[in-house]
Amino acid sequence: MPYVRAGRPGLLGTLSRSAVVAGSARLTALAVDRAERRRAKAAYTAAEQAPDDVVAKIEQLVRLRDRGVLSDAEFQTAKALVLAV
């Protein structure tokens, strides 16, 4: 009949449990770090695209002013709003 240990887990059981906990903590830390880097990259990309978006909006306003849709005063007001954002 094989020997079956009863009671506490013993040295090997404690070491294996510690290894599992440490491994889980490491994986969680890596996942959090990956998520933070992904958010930072998305924020950087959004900030990088913002100036192009502002330029495109101002160019659109210039086209509208040139076609006579906007007066000079309306153009200046709309441009100030675009630049304020």
C-alpha positions as CSV (number, residue, x, y, z in Angstrom):
1,M,0.0,0.0,0.0
2,P,1.5,3.4,-1.0
3,Y,2.3,6.0,1.6
4,V,-0.2,8.8,1.8
5,R,0.8,11.9,3.7
6,A,-1.9,13.5,5.8
7,G,-1.9,17.0,7.3
8,R,0.2,19.9,6.1
9,P,1.6,20.0,2.5
10,G,5.2,19.7,3.5
11,L,8.2,21.2,1.9
12,L,7.5,20.2,-1.7
13,G,3.9,21.2,-1.5
14,T,4.8,24.6,0.0
15,L,7.5,25.2,-2.7
16,S,5.1,24.3,-5.5
17,R,2.4,26.5,-4.2
18,S,4.9,29.4,-3.9
19,A,6.0,28.8,-7.4
20,V,2.4,28.9,-8.7
21,V,1.7,32.1,-6.8
22,A,4.9,33.8,-8.0
23,G,4.2,32.7,-11.6
24,S,0.6,34.1,-11.4
25,A,1.9,37.4,-10.0
26,R,4.5,37.7,-12.7
27,L,1.9,37.0,-15.5
28,T,-0.5,39.6,-13.9
29,A,2.3,42.2,-13.7
30,L,3.2,41.5,-17.4
31,A,-0.4,41.8,-18.5
32,V,-0.8,45.1,-16.6
33,D,2.4,46.5,-18.1
34,R,1.3,45.4,-21.6
35,A,-2.1,47.2,-21.1
36,E,-0.4,50.4,-19.9
37,R,1.9,50.4,-22.9
38,R,-1.0,49.9,-25.2
39,R,-2.9,52.8,-23.6
40,A,0.1,55.0,-23.8
41,K,0.7,54.2,-27.4
42,A,-3.0,54.9,-28.2
43,A,-2.7,58.3,-26.4
44,Y,0.5,59.1,-28.2
45,T,-1.0,58.2,-31.6
46,A,-4.1,60.3,-30.9
47,A,-2.0,63.3,-29.9
48,E,0.1,62.8,-33.0
49,Q,-3.0,62.9,-35.2
50,A,-4.5,65.9,-33.6
51,P,-2.4,68.6,-35.4
52,D,-3.2,67.0,-38.8
53,D,-6.9,67.1,-37.8
54,V,-6.7,70.8,-36.9
55,V,-5.0,71.6,-40.2
56,A,-7.6,69.7,-42.2
57,K,-10.4,71.6,-40.4
58,I,-8.8,75.0,-41.1
59,E,-8.3,74.0,-44.7
60,Q,-12.0,73.1,-44.9
61,L,-12.9,76.5,-43.4
62,V,-10.7,78.3,-46.0
63,R,-12.5,76.4,-48.8
64,L,-15.8,77.4,-47.4
65,R,-14.7,81.1,-47.1
66,D,-13.3,81.1,-50.6
67,R,-16.7,79.7,-52.0
68,G,-18.5,82.5,-50.1
69,V,-20.3,80.2,-47.7
70,L,-18.6,81.9,-44.7
71,S,-17.9,85.6,-44.2
72,D,-14.5,86.7,-43.0
73,A,-15.9,87.3,-39.5
74,E,-17.5,83.8,-39.5
75,F,-14.2,82.3,-40.7
76,Q,-12.2,84.0,-38.0
77,T,-14.7,82.9,-35.3
78,A,-14.7,79.2,-36.6
79,K,-10.9,79.2,-36.8
80,A,-10.6,80.5,-33.3
81,L,-12.9,77.7,-32.1
82,V,-10.9,75.0,-34.0
83,L,-7.6,76.3,-32.6
84,A,-9.0,76.5,-29.0
85,V,-9.8,72.8,-29.0
